[in-house]
Amino acid sequence: MKTLLSGAAACCIIGAEAQAETVLRFCYDPYPPYTLGDSGIPTGGLKVQLLKAVTERIDGVSAAVVLLPWQRCQAQAKAGEADGILPLFKSADRESYLAFTEGTFQQTNTFWYNRRRYPDGGAVNGDYTNVSGLRLGMVNGSVIDQEMEAAFLAHNPIVRSGDVRSLMQMLLFDRIDVIAIDGAVGRYHVAQNGWQDRIAAVSTPISSRYSHFGLSRASGADAYLERFNQAIAELRAEGRIEEILHSADYTQ
């Protein structure tokens, strides 16, 4: 299999040398710190680094990453126009068109709150029956925990926004009481905006799930599943995955 890249995508070959026989094209949406950049070619990110580390272990394979709107990325992988998606959560629907690798790392979802409104965090640090009366904000399209969402919906509509920064601004202006987002994403936005003394995470996570590389069945990239799994196992055994995850500088 040989994937031909055009335009900007060809400029972002990572892993093996550009003349490698096979170039796998991966996509994701802009989602710092996992992918950095607004659209098109990423400027970095933890999941981009992880893909590079994996493909460096697979002879004759390199990879390119493009940033696309999330629905478009999934549609391209389903149609075979993209060879894979950077680590994402499994679902029955996605398994119909993606072959999932072994888990790469655990993504933890957490409640975040306004420190000035809840100085000790106690009012938002409890089980769902205690906090579900609060107004919850979440990112468009995100599914964190169905039981949690149902508990909040029993009291108030969930406020949705297209980006985390907007949710955090609503939090600061008391338009919502708590937001539910990925822990690493929350830390990134708090640090980027200098909100460390204004926004904090609840100590107990909502949920934690492994994310997996998804290899397109339609493009034939699923033929590399075993080699991806072997590379992931080696990286985990060497502690390299943890090194990548802890390499993020949220102030940059």
N, C-alpha and C positions, 0 to 999 in steps of 0.2 A: 504494500500500500504506500502510495506517495501522495501527500496532500500538497496541492499547489496554492500558494498564498499570493495575494495581490495587494498593491497599494501599501497602506500603512502597516498592515499585519505582517508583511514580509520584513519590516524593519525591526521587529521585536522578537527575533529568534533567540531563545534562551536555551541553555543546556549545552548540547554538543555543537560542533562547528556548523556554520551556515551551509556547508556543502554536504551535510549529512543526508543519507538516502531518504529518510522519512522525517517529515516535519508535521507534528500533530498540532492542530489549531484548537486552543482552548478559549473559552469565553467566561465572563463573569460581569457583574454590574459594578459600578464604582461604589466601594463599600470599605472605607478606611477603618482600621489599619490593615484589613485583609487585602484590599486592592487600592492603590493610590493613583489618582488621576481622575479627570472629569469624564472623559469618553475617549474612545479610540485606544491608543497605546498606553498601558499603565506605566507609571514612573517607579513603581515598586509595590511593596505590600507583602504581608506574611504568607498568604496563599500563593502568590507569585514566586516567592523564594522557595517555598516547599515544592512547587512543581519543578523548579530548576534543579533542586537537590535530587528529586526522584529521577528525572530524565538524564541527569549526569551519570546515573548508575545503569542506564540501559544502552547497550551498544547500538550504534546506527540510528539513534532516535534523538531528535531535538523537539522543542515545543515553542509555539508562539502564543501570546495572549492578547486578546482584544477585549476592550470594555464596551459592553452593549447594555441597553435597557434589559432588565431581567427577563421579561416575557419573550423578547426577541432572542436572547441567548438560549433560552430553553427551546424555543421553536427551531432554531438552527441546529441544535444538537439532535432534536427529534427527527429533523429532515435529513440529517447527515451532512449539513453544510458546515458544521463545527464538529470536531472530533471528540470534544469533551468539555466538561464544566469543572472549574476549580472546586475544591471540597465543599459539598453541600449535604443537606440531610436527605436520608432515604425516605421514599414514600412509595406506595403501591403504584401510583400513576407514573412516577419517574422511572421505576424499575421496568416499565414496559418499553422504554426506549434508551435507557442507560444501564450499563453493567457497572455496578458499584465495586470499588476496591475495598479492601479492609479499611477499618477506621483509621483516619490520620491523626486527629486529636479531638479532644472534647471541647465543644463550644458551650459556655455557660451563660444562661440568661438570668438577669437580675432586675429587681426593682430599683429605681433611682428616685430620689426625692429632694425637695428644697430644704437645705439645712436651716435656713432662717425661720421657716414655718414649722419644722419639726426638728428642733435642736438636737435631741438625743436619738431621733429616728424611731422611737418606740411605737409611735402611732402607725407606722407603715411596716413594722417588722413583726409579722405574725402570720397565721395561716389565712387562707382565703376568706373564711367566714368573718374574720376580724377586720380585714382591710377592704373587702369587696364593695363597701359603700362609698369608697373614694372614687374620684374621677380618674380613669386610666387612659394613658396615651400609648399608642403603638405605631410602628412604621407600617405603611401601606403594604399589604400582602404578606406580612409576617405572621407566622403561626408558632407560638411559643409553647403554650400548654392549653389544651382545649378545656380542661376542668377549670383552670384559672380564668380563662376568658368567659366561660359560662357564668361563673360566680359574679364577675363584675357586670356582665350584661343584664343580670337579674335586677340590678339597681340603676345603672346608668349606661347610655350608649358609650362605646369605646371611641375615643377621639383618635383619628388616623391622620398621619402626615407623611409626606413623601420623603422627609429626611429627619435625621436625629437632631440636628441643630435646632430646627424649628420646634421639635417637641420639647427640647430643653429650655428654649425661650418661653414657651407656654408654661412650663413648670415654674420658671422664675417669676412670671407675671400672674401666678395663681389661677391660670385658666384651666389647669389640670392639677391633680394632687400627686400623681405618681406615674412614672413611665416604665415600661417593661421592654428592655433591649438586651442585646448581647453585651457581656461584661467588657470585653476588649474594645468594642465599639464605643461604649459609654466612657471608658477611661480616655480614649483618644479624643473625643469631643470635649470632655471636661478640661483636659490639659491644653488643647488647642485654643480654647477660649478663656483660659485663666479662671475657670469656675470652681477650682478645688475647694474654696472656702464657702461655696454657695450650693453645690450639688454633690450628693454622696450616694453610694450604693448601699442597699440593705445587706446585712451580713450573711443572710441565708439565701442561697440561689433559688430561683424558681424551678429551673430544670437544667440538666446538662446532658448533651447528646453528642455522639461521635459524628463528625462530618467525613465524607468520603469523596474521592475523585469519582466523577461519573464519566464513563467512556461510551461514546455513541455507538449503538448497535447498527444504525443505518450507514454510518461511514466506514464501519469495519474496525474502528479503533478498539472495540472490545477484545480483539485478538491479542492485545497487549496487557490484558488483565493480570495474568500470572506474573509477568515481568514487573508491573507496577507494584503488585503485592510483595514481591520479593524485595524490591527497593525500599518500600515503606518499612518492612520488617527490619531490614538492615539499619536504616536510619533511626528507627526507634531503639534498637538494641545499643546503638552507639551514643544515644542521647542527643542526636542531631536535631530531631524534631523539637525537643524542648529548648535547645539553643536558639533555633529559629524563632520560636514563639516568644522567647524572652529577649530577643534582639530589638524589639520595637522601641523606638524613642518617641513617646507620645507628644513630646514638645516640639517636634520638627514639623 
